[in-house]
Amino acid sequence: MPLTPKHNKAFGQHFLVDQGVLESIVAAIQKEEKDISVNHLIEIGPGDGALTQFFIDQPNFSALEIDSRWHRRLLERYPGSEEKIYLADVLRTNLSEKFEPPMAVIGNFPYNISSQIVFKILDNRWHVPWVVGMFQKEVAHRLAAEYGSKVYGVTSVLTQAYYEVDILFDIAPSSFDPPPKVESSVLVMRRYQSDVPKCTYGALRHIVKTAFGQRRKMLRNSLKFVDIAHREELLTMRPEQLPLETFIELAELYSKQSSS
């Protein structure tokens, strides 16, 4: 019998072993599947296959695993699954070319790239109607944060511009092997069916990243390239004080000024 690969810290591998938590995650995924059908269900970072086992028999299921050792182990566990379980780096994979949209994304996301996975999803937002994922608790709560919060930031604004974010439950370190040093959270992202920003994603991203990149500066200094003189109330505000709607307004204004 093949030896079980050791966990690779470089890939942020902490595998879920708590069956109760697994069943709760599966239930959350199945609920979303029932509400919004997709052509592809994509698991990112299946690792030892704790979550994979519940979906491997679905014809629309695929998994992307970056670690060749665990990829090989999964193929041994599920013979004939070469067309479902891919050795691939999700951050380097063109999802809309590889899989037929619409697609949903699920997984126990590696902590070290979880924010990058969110940006990958945002790049494919028109193809990904929902996500059920496990994140480091701090990252999950940042995604769901409201303006005025200390953790409100770039990922909060950009994610909430296109998705409703709900934290379902938190998970203790003892539910994993090896136990991480932090708590985790499972959340669901559901793309808005209407009320999407009229500005381009590029404009919104530029405004948000620039503002939060100089978090302690007032907007009159950090967003000098946008004419907001007519909005005097914004001049002395800092980015964490702005609701999503205001960021979208600024992005729309920036787009108009750039094209004029």
N, C-alpha and C positions, 0 to 999 in steps of 0.2 A: 504493500500500500504506500503511495507517495507520501513523503513527509509534508506536513503542513508548513507553508512558508511563514517566515517570521514577519511580524508587522514592521513596516517601513515608515519611520518617522518622517522621512523626506516627503512622503505622500500623505502625511497627516492621517494615518490609518488607525482608527479606533473603531472596532467592530461591535455592533449592537448584539447583545446576547440575551437580553431580557425579553422573553416571549410575550409577556403582557404588553410591553411597549410596542413590540413589532406588530402585534394584532391591532393595536390602536392606530398605527400608521397605515396598515393595510386597509382598515375600515375607512380612514380619511381619504385614501386614494380611490377606493371603490365608490365612495360617495361622489367624488368629483367626476369619475368616469360615467356614473349614472346621469349626472346633471348635464355634462357637456362631453359628447363623444368626440374622440380624436382618431386620426388614422394611425398614429404612432404613439406608443408609451415608451419613453426613453429613461432608463435608469443610468445615473452618473455615479461611477465609483462603486460597483457592486461588491468588490472585495471578496469576502468568503461566501457571498450569496445568501445572506440572511433574509434580505428582502426579495431577492431574485426568485427564490423558490415559490413565492406566491403568484408570480406573474409569467414565469418562463413558458408556460403552456399556452399563453395568449398569442394568437397569430400576429398581433400588432406590436408585440413587445421586442425591445432591443436594449442592450446594455453596452456602455463604453467603459472599459477598464484600462488604465494606463500602465499598471504593473503586470509585466509579462508572466510573473510567477503565479499570480492569482488568476490571470486570464487562462493560463494553461490548466490550473486546478478546476476552474469552472467548466472548461470544455471536457475535462475528464469526468466531472460530476454529471454533466448534461451532454452526452454523446449526440452528435448531429446538430449541435447548436451553433456551428460556425457562422451561420447567416444571422444569428441573433446576438451573439456576444462578441464584440469587437475589441481588438487590442488597439486603443486609440486614446489620444489626448483630447478631451472635449474642447479645450480652449483653442486647439488647432483644427478642429473639425468644422466643416461647413454643414451645419445641421440641416438647412433647407435643401441642400443638394443631396445629402446622404439619405434623408428620410422625407417621406411624403407628408407635407403639412395638411391639416393642423396636427401638432404634436404636443404632448404633455411631458413635463420633466419631473422626475421623482428621484429620491435618493438620500442617503446619509452622506451629505456633501463633505469632502475633505476640508477640514477647518482652514488649511493654509491657502486654499484658492476659492473659498465660498463666495467672497465678494466678487471675484472675477467671474464666477459662474453666473452671478446675478447680472453682471454687465453683459455677459454672453446671451442670456435670456432676453435682456432688454434690446440687444441688437436684433433679436429674432422675434420681437414682441408681437408682430402681426401673425406669426405662425404658431405661437405658444399661448393658448387661451388660459392654461392653469398650470400651477406648480405645487407639488407637495414635497417639501424638503426639510431635512434636519440641519440645523446650523448651530454654531457656538451661540449660546444664549445672548451674549453681548451683541453679536452681529444680527441675530433675529430681532431683538428689541430695537436695534438701530433702524432696521428696515421698516418697522411699524411705528417709529417715533413720531410724535406730533411736534409742531413748531413750538418753541419755548423750552423744549427738553434739552438737556445737556448733550444727549447722544443724537439729536437731530442733525442730519448732515447730508452729504451728497447722495448716498444710497437711499436715504429716506425719501428725498424729494423726487429723484428720478424714478424710483420704483413706484411710488404712490401716484405719480403722474399717469401711469398706465394700468396699474394693478391695485385692487383692493387687497390689503395685507392683513391676515388674521393669524395671531399666534394661538395654536391649539393647546399645547401643553409643554411643560418643561420636563427635562429628563436628568436624573442624577448621574454622576460619573460612574457609580457602581453598576450601571446598566451596560457598561462597555468592557471590552477586553482589547487592549489594556485600558484601565480607567483613565480618562483625560483629567487634566488639572482644573477643568472648568465645567460648568453645567451646559447642557444643550437644550435646544427648543425646536419643536416641530411647528412649521407654519404653512399656511396655504396662501398662494397668490392667485387671484382671479382677475383676469383682464376685464377692464370695463367694456361693456357693449356699446356705450355711448359716452358722451362728454369727454372724449379724448382731446388732448391739447391741439389747438390749431397751429401752433408754432412747430417748427421742425425739431426733431429729437436732437440734432446737432446744435441748434441754437440754445435749446434748454440746457443741454449738457455743458455748453461753454459758459453760460451765465452761472449755473449752479457751482461748477467746479472752480470758477474764478472767485466767486464770492466766498465759498467755504475754504478755498486755498489761502485766503487772507481773513480768516475767521474773526480776528480781533479788530479788524478795521471796519469803519463805517462804510456804508455803500457808496457814499460820495467819493471815497478814495479807491475802493476795490473795483467799482464798476464805472470808472471814469469814461470808458468808451461808450457808455449808454447815456443818452440825454434824459436825465430824470429830474431836471431842474423844476419841472412843472409839478412834480410830486414831492413837495417839500418834506412831507412826513417821512419819506423814505431816506432822505439824505443822511440822517444821523442814526439810522437803524443798522443793526448787524444781521448777518444772514440767518442766524438761528431764530430771529424774531419774525421772519417772514413766513406766512402760510404758503402752501403750494400754489394757490391761485395767483399770488403776487409774483412768484417766480415765473409762472407761465406768462403773465402780463409783460414782465420785463423781457422775456425771450421773444415774445411777439413784437415788442417795441424794437428790440435789437435787430430782428429780422427786417423790419420795415426800414430802419435807418441804414442798414447794410445794403439794401437793394435800391435805395434812393440816390 
